[in-house]
Amino acid sequence: MTKKPSRLYRLVLWISEKGLADIESFQTRFTLAARAVLAKIDKERLEHDVAVGDQWEELVELELLKSTMLVKEIAEKDGGFSEEHGPALEIAANALYEHCGWDDEDITDWFGGLVMGEGFEMGWEDIEDE
């Protein structure tokens, strides 16, 4: 059985929790004030920056897809895909899975089509049958 925390322990815990809440409140107020000032300076630019921030995840996903297309272009110039292209494709696939929420089937479809050609549609059912 653990003993009850001391008054000093509870006091320090309360101060730290209060401090964190105050910091969060300050950050919120500071951000709102900064946005108000930025809106006065250049409202159109602020709206653009906020929109970009709101779409950040989608923009990252598009950049990852563009990078895979670039790898494909390089591979085509080199005469086709080889083991040298694997690490770049693997990094992109992992990022799409971990950060963009792609599932295994989507990854298989995208990279299969990328490497094997447009008509490629290989799902997990095809892999299990083999």
MOWO-V834840 format. One record per residue. N is the residue number from 1. OMEGA is omega in whole degrees, 0 to 359 (* if undefined). Layout:
n: [N,N]
omega: [OMEGA,OMEGA]
//
This chain:
n: [1,2,3,4,5,6,7,8,9,10,11,12,13,14,15,16,17,18,19,20,21,22,23,24,25,26,27,28,29,30,31,32,33,34,35,36,37,38,39,40,41,42,43,44,45,46,47,48,49,50,51,52,53,54,55,56,57,58,59,60,61,62,63,64,65,66,67,68,69,70,71,72,73,74,75,76,77,78,79,80,81,82,83,84,85,86,87,88,89,90,91,92,93,94,95,96,97,98,99,100,101,102,103,104,105,106,107,108,109,110,111,112,113,114,115,116,117,118,119,120,121,122,123,124,125,126,127,128,129,130]
omega: [180,180,180,180,180,178,180,178,180,179,179,177,179,179,181,178,178,179,178,178,178,179,179,179,178,179,179,180,180,179,179,179,179,178,178,178,179,179,177,182,184,185,181,180,178,179,177,181,178,179,178,178,179,182,188,182,179,178,177,179,178,178,177,179,177,180,178,177,177,176,179,179,179,180,180,177,181,179,178,181,176,179,180,182,184,182,180,179,180,178,180,180,179,180,178,180,188,188,183,175,177,175,185,182,178,179,179,180,183,185,175,177,180,185,187,180,187,186,184,173,181,179,181,179,180,180,181,180,186,*]
//
